[in-house]
């Protein structure tokens, strides 16, 4: 068991490192972000999250549920996604009552964004943890390494997708970086935890994957895309969505 936990920590530690490196892009920005950059960053985050919801979460949820054979493949995906939407909508309604002072709207948007991507990282960390636990016993190390590499490379734009909007909302570079980095820390935590609870957690994976997808799509539709298209120069927000979507889709398909 100890060896399995150590290997799970190794695999998920790499994916967390990639999230951290993605968040670090905020240190390479100079001056205050301009409106066009703000819209592009928000659009980029929306594109990354949309593609990740489909290829990283919903499609694997459908496949895993179909393989298990307990439900039609679409049922856990649909139910889990709906639950994720309801959860984020409830959180969205609750947040204004939790904090009434100063930049309430900005704080609300940032909280929703971080919550959605953090939820998305939970099942990814569990998947990597389980794969490396199996590799520790001599089963398919190459497959586990490929999975960690694929998710790790995907995590780079996800770290940026949190840090850049936080920076464009006026947070310091350090705080924006910390927000992006902390969204990925759940991967090693849940990756190690699931190794000890493998028999219990595996059947829940389709539901967890689709729950995270619903949470992410809520933020994309409710917050990111509308914000990316406010005022003038909305075309750069659209361009950001397309670029983020294409990058994440290529990473998911090529490395999946």
C-alpha positions in Angstrom: 0.0 0.0 0.0 2.8 2.4 0.9 4.5 1.9 -2.5 1.2 2.5 -4.3 0.7 5.7 -2.4 4.2 6.9 -3.2 3.7 6.2 -6.9 0.3 8.0 -6.9 2.0 11.0 -5.2 4.7 10.9 -7.9 2.2 10.9 -10.8 -0.2 13.5 -9.4 2.8 15.6 -8.3 3.8 16.0 -11.9 0.3 17.1 -13.0 0.2 19.6 -10.1 3.5 21.0 -11.2 2.2 21.6 -14.7 -0.8 23.5 -13.3 1.7 25.6 -11.3 3.8 26.3 -14.4 0.7 27.4 -16.3 -0.3 29.8 -13.5 3.2 31.3 -13.5 2.6 33.0 -16.9 1.2 35.9 -14.9 4.8 36.8 -13.9 5.7 37.4 -17.5 3.1 40.1 -18.0 4.2 43.7 -17.8 2.0 46.6 -16.5 -1.7 46.5 -16.0 -3.7 44.3 -18.4 -5.4 46.1 -21.2 -9.1 45.7 -22.1 -8.3 43.6 -25.2 -6.0 41.3 -23.2 -8.7 41.0 -20.6 -11.3 39.8 -23.1 -8.8 37.5 -24.8 -7.9 35.9 -21.4 -11.5 35.4 -20.4 -12.3 33.9 -23.9 -9.3 31.7 -23.7 -10.4 30.4 -20.3 -13.9 29.7 -21.7 -12.5 27.8 -24.6 -10.2 25.7 -22.5 -13.0 24.8 -20.1 -15.5 24.0 -22.8 -13.1 21.6 -24.6 -12.0 20.0 -21.3 -15.7 19.5 -20.3 -16.3 17.5 -23.5 -13.1 15.5 -24.1 -11.6 15.2 -20.6 -14.9 14.7 -18.7 -18.1 13.9 -20.5 -16.8 11.5 -23.1 -14.7 9.5 -20.6 -17.7 9.5 -18.2 -19.9 8.0 -21.0 -17.3 5.4 -21.9 -16.7 4.4 -18.3 -20.4 4.1 -17.5 -21.0 2.0 -20.7 -18.1 -0.3 -19.8 -19.4 -0.9 -16.2 -22.8 -1.8 -17.7 -24.8 -0.8 -14.7 -26.5 2.2 -16.5 -26.8 3.4 -20.1 -23.6 5.3 -20.8 -25.5 8.6 -21.1 -27.3 8.5 -17.8 -24.5 9.2 -15.3 -23.1 11.8 -17.7 -26.5 13.6 -18.0 -27.3 13.3 -14.3 -23.9 14.2 -13.1 -23.7 17.2 -15.4 -27.1 18.4 -14.2 -26.0 18.0 -10.6 -22.8 20.1 -11.3 -24.9 22.9 -12.9 -27.3 22.9 -9.9 -24.4 23.0 -7.5 -22.7 26.0 -9.2 -26.0 27.8 -9.6 -26.7 27.4 -5.8 -23.2 28.6 -5.1 -23.7 31.5 -7.4 -26.9 32.5 -5.5 -25.2 32.1 -2.2 -22.0 34.1 -2.8 -23.6 37.6 -2.7 -24.9 36.8 0.8 -21.5 35.7 2.0 -19.6 38.9 1.1 -21.2 42.3 0.7 -18.3 44.7 0.8 -16.1 46.2 -2.0 -15.6 44.3 -5.2 -18.4 41.8 -4.6 -19.1 41.0 -8.3 -15.4 40.4 -9.1 -15.0 38.2 -6.0 -18.0 36.2 -7.0 -16.8 35.6 -10.6 -13.3 34.6 -9.4 -14.8 32.2 -6.8 -17.0 30.5 -9.4 -14.1 30.2 -11.9 -11.7 28.7 -9.3 -14.4 26.3 -7.9 -15.3 25.0 -11.4 -11.7 24.2 -12.5 -10.8 22.8 -9.0 -13.8 20.4 -9.2 -12.6 19.4 -12.7 -9.1 18.6 -11.2 -10.5 16.2 -8.6 -11.5 13.3 -10.9 -8.3 13.8 -13.0 -6.2 13.4 -9.9 -8.1 10.3 -9.0 -7.6 8.8 -12.4 -3.8 9.5 -12.3 -3.5 8.2 -8.8 -5.3 4.9 -9.7 -3.2 4.4 -12.8 0.1 4.9 -10.9 -1.1 2.6 -8.1 -1.5 -0.1 -10.7 1.9 0.7 -12.2 3.4 0.2 -8.7 2.3 -3.4 -8.8 3.9 -3.9 -12.3 0.9 -3.2 -14.5 1.1 -0.9 -17.5 3.6 1.8 -16.3 3.7 3.2 -19.9 0.0 3.8 -19.8 0.1 5.5 -16.4 3.0 7.7 -17.6 1.2 8.6 -20.8 -2.0 9.5 -18.8 0.0 11.7 -16.4 1.8 13.4 -19.3 -1.4 14.0 -21.1 -3.2 15.5 -18.1 -0.1 17.4 -17.1 0.2 19.1 -20.5 -3.6 19.9 -20.4 -3.1 21.4 -16.9 -0.7 24.0 -18.2 -3.4 26.1 -20.1 -5.9 25.4 -17.2 -3.5 27.0 -14.7 -3.3 30.0 -17.0 -7.0 30.0 -17.5 -7.4 30.7 -13.8 -4.4 33.0 -13.2 -4.9 35.3 -16.2 -8.6 36.3 -15.4 -7.6 36.8 -11.8 -4.8 39.1 -12.9 -7.0 41.0 -15.3 -9.5 41.6 -12.5 -6.7 43.6 -10.7 -5.2 41.0 -8.3 -1.4 41.1 -7.9 0.7 38.6 -9.8 1.4 36.6 -6.6 -2.3 36.3 -5.7 -3.2 35.4 -9.3 -0.5 32.8 -9.4 -1.6 31.4 -6.0 -5.1 31.1 -7.3 -4.1 29.1 -10.4 -1.7 27.0 -8.4 -4.1 26.1 -5.6 -6.7 24.9 -8.2 -4.3 22.0 -9.0 -3.4 21.0 -5.4 -6.5 18.8 -5.2 -5.0 16.4 -7.8 -2.2 15.0 -5.5 -4.6 15.1 -2.5 -7.4 13.1 -4.2 -4.9 11.0 -6.2 -3.4 9.6 -3.0 -6.7 9.4 -1.2 -8.3 7.3 -3.9 -5.6 4.7 -3.7 -6.8 3.8 -0.2 -10.4 3.8 -1.3 -10.1 2.3 -4.8 -12.9 -0.2 -4.5 -15.3 2.4 -3.3 -14.3 5.3 -5.6 -14.0 3.6 -9.0 -17.8 3.2 -9.6 -18.3 6.9 -8.9 -15.9 8.1 -11.5 -18.5 8.7 -14.3 -20.6 10.7 -12.0 -17.7 12.8 -10.7 -16.4 13.5 -14.2 -19.7 14.7 -15.4 -20.4 16.7 -12.2 -17.2 18.6 -12.9 -18.2 19.1 -16.5 -21.5 20.6 -15.5 -19.8 23.0 -13.0 -17.4 24.1 -15.7 -20.0 24.7 -18.3 -22.1 26.8 -15.9 -19.2 29.2 -15.4 -18.5 29.3 -19.1 -22.0 30.2 -20.1 -22.9 32.4 -17.1 -19.7 34.3 -16.6 -16.8 34.0 -19.0 -18.3 34.3 -22.4 -20.6 37.2 -21.5 -17.7 39.0 -19.8 -15.5 38.4 -22.9 -18.0 40.1 -25.1 -18.9 43.2 -23.2 -18.3 46.6 -24.8 -16.0 47.2 -27.8 -13.5 44.7 -29.3 -15.6 41.7 -28.5 -14.1 39.9 -31.5 -10.9 39.3 -29.5 -13.0 37.5 -26.9 -14.3 35.3 -29.6 -10.8 34.7 -30.9 -9.7 33.8 -27.3 -12.5 31.2 -27.1 -11.5 29.6 -30.4 -7.8 29.5 -29.5 -8.4 28.0 -26.1 -10.9 25.5 -27.4 -8.6 24.3 -30.2 -5.5 24.0 -27.9 -7.4 22.0 -25.3 -9.1 19.8 -27.9 -5.8 19.0 -29.7 -4.1 18.2 -26.3 -7.0 16.0 -25.2 -7.3 14.1 -28.5 -3.5 13.8 -29.2 -2.6 12.8 -25.6 -5.8 11.1 -24.5 
